[in-house]
Amino acid sequence: MSDINDFAVPGGIKPDYWDAARDHLIASDRILRDLIPRLGPGHLEGRGDALTTLARSIVGQQISVKAAQAVWDRAVLVLEKHRQDGDGHLWCEPLLRAEAAVLREAGLSLRKIEYTKHLAQRHADGLIDVARWEGMDDEAVIQDLITLRGVGRWTAEMFLIFHLLRPNVLPLDDVGLIKGVSRNWFAGEPVSRSDVRELAGAWTPYSSVATWYIWRSLDPLPVAY
C-alpha cells in the first residue's frame, strides 16, 4: 500500500530566489522586518506534480488549511482502495473509478468531487499539457487554468505559488492573507484588497514570499498545496 505522502508528492524544492526575497522584505517592510526572523527557518516547498497541486487547491477552496489537509488525507485513503496496477497517475484513475458517495464520506463536497473528477478526466483524455505552463507568464497561466471547471483565480494563484514557484503572486482573494495583514499591520481592524495591494508595493517582486510568511504568522506549520 502506498503511503499517504506518496499522493502529496513533496518536492522539498527551495526556490532559488528565497534568500534574496527574505533580505528584500526585511529591508523594505517594518512589520516583516520583525516577523520573518521571529518565524524562524523554513521556506516555500514546491511539489513535483502539477495535477496534485491543482487538486489540493480545489479541495482547499473556502476551508481552512487544516480542514483541507484532513479532507485530502481521507480522500487519499479512499483512492488507494481504488488503485489498480497500470494506473498512470497516483490518483487520477482511482478518482475516476471512485463513487461520489464514497468521496462524500471522505469530506469532499459534491462540487469538489465534480471539479476533481473533471481535472482527472481532462488528464486522462490528454488535454492537459503541464509543460507549457512553465514558459508562460503569470497572467497567461491564470487565464489558461481558469478554463478548467472549478478552477478560479485563487486556485490558479495557488498553482503559481506552490507548483511553478513564481515569486510575485499576490492572492488578494485569499482569506488568510487578508486576515494576516489585518492582524499584523492594522491591529485587527478590517482591511480591503486595496489596502493589501498598497502594502504589496514594498514586497514586489517577492509578494509570494511575503504571503507565505503572513500565512505562517497565523499558523506556524508551513502552508502547502
Secondary structure, DSSP 8 states (H G I E B T S, - for coil): ---HHHHH-EEEE--TTHHHHHHHHHHH-HHHHHHHHHH-S----EES-HHHHHHHHHHTTTS-HHHHHHHHHHHHHHHHHT--TT-SSSSHHHHHHS-HHHHHHTT--HHHHHHHHHHHHHHHTT---GGGGGGS-HHHHHHHHTTSTT--HHHHHHHHHHTS--S----TT-HHHHHHHHHHHSTT----HHHHHHHTTTTTT-HHHHHHHHHHHH-SS----
